[in-house]
Amino acid sequence: MTSSTQFDKSFGSIEGLVWLPWVGEKLAGRPDTKRLLVAGETHYAKPDSPDKLAKVIQDHIDYKDYTRDVVSECLIDQDWPNRTLDTLPKLLFGTADIDREHLWADTAYYNFVQRMMHYNREGQPERPIWDDFLTGWKVFVEIIRVLRPSHCLFIGV
């Protein structure tokens, strides 16, 4: 399953947007009162060794479809686990036993912090700073102008 690209031209004019949001193929056809946007908090780089960190981060920054791949691979296909993302179906429906393709065909997903974080910084994950959240809000306002969600679910801080 792939993300819809119908809003990509509008996304291209959003200053500060590093990764394109996932947009379910049926989102635009949903009633104005039933459009869900899930806002994840942070993407993490987890290099094999510390000397590869800069390259891994740059590779992720240069890859505009990274968030879309996270949704496709983790949330839909379950190719790899993520404790935070794996809890979304339980949070929304009380069970993990759902039709994931159906859910994400009707839903959008945006990563709020538009800066890649280091997963093993000083032995623990790096956390966003105040400026990351300020930038995230500016981008978020533009994202909702494009997608016009009726509901937003924030996961993370």
N, C-alpha and C positions, 0 to 999 in steps of 0.2 A: 504494500500500500504506500502511495506517495502523497505528499502534500499538494494541495491545489496551488497553482501559481498565478491565479487570476488577480491577486492583489499586489504582485511583485513590483509592478511599475510604481505604484503608490509607496510601497515600502522603500523603494530606491531613493526617494527624496527625503527620507527621515534621517536627520543628522544624529549621529551617535549610534545608529543601529548597526551592530556588528553581525549578528546572526538573524536570518530571516525566520519569522515565526512559522510554526506548523499551522496550516489552515486546512481543516477537513474539507473534503470535496463537496460536502452537502451543507456546509456552514452558511454560505450566502443565500441558500434557499430556505433556511429556517425562519420561522416567524420572528419578528423584531423582539418579541418578549421571551424568546427561548434560544438565546445565543450565548454559549458558555466560552469564556476565555480563561484558561488556566495559566497562571503566572508562576513559573518556577523561579527559584532565586538565583542559583549560581551554577556555572559549568566549571568543572575541575580538570586540570591537566595532571596526569599521573605518569611521568616518564619512567623508563626502565632504570635510568641512572641520573644523578644530579646534573651531569654535564650536558644532558639532552633537553633540559627544561626549556631553555630559550627557544629551541627549534620546535619542540612540541607545542608550546604556547603560540608561536607564530603560525605554525601550520593550522592550528584551530582558528585563529583569527582570520586567516586568509580563506577559510572554507565557510562560505556564507550559509550553506545548508546544514551546518553542524546541529543546530537545534532540531531541525527536521529529521535528521538521522537518529537523534536520541529518541524522539517520539516513535519513529518507525521501528527501530531496533529494540528498544527497551520497553516502551509502553504497549506496543501492538504485538510484535513478534516474540517478545520476551527472550531475546538472544543473550542478554546479559542482565544480571540483577542490579538493582539500585534500591536500597532500603527506603529512601524517601519516595521515589516514584512508584515503587511496588505497592505502597499503601493507598494510592489514589483510588482504585476501585473499591477498596474496603471503606474508605472515607465517604465516597459518594453513594455507594449502594449497599454497604454493609457486608459485602462478600467480594472475593477476588474472582469468583466464577461468573464472568460477564463476557459478552461479545465485544471484545476490544476493538475490532475493526469498525463495528457500528458506532461505538462511543467516539472514536477519534475521527470518523468521517463527519461527525456533527459538531466537532469541537475544535477550538484553536488553542495553541500553546505557545507562550512567549517566555523567553528567559529574561528576567528582569535586570539582573546585573550583566552589563555588556562588556565585562572584562574577565578574562580567564584567570581562575585562581589556581594556586599550587596546592595539590592535595596533601603533600607531605612536607610542608614548610615547617621547619623546626619541630618535626615529629607530629604535627597535627595539621589539619586543613587550614589554609589561609582563609580569613574571613573578609568580606567586603568592608570597605571603609565608608564613611559618611558621603564622600564625593561619588562613590559608586551608586549609592542609593539616589542621590540628587540627579545624576545622569539618567539612571533608570526611570525615574518619574517623568523626566522630560521626554524620553523615548516612549514610555508607556502612554502618555497623553496622545501622542501622534498615532500609536498603534490602535488605540480605541477609536480615534476619529476615522480610521480606515475600516476597521472590522465591525464597529458599532455593537459590541457585546451587550447583552442585557444583564449578564451576571459575570463576575470575575471571582475566581478562587485563587488566593495566594497561598503558595506552599513555601515553607522556609520562614525566614524572619519577616 
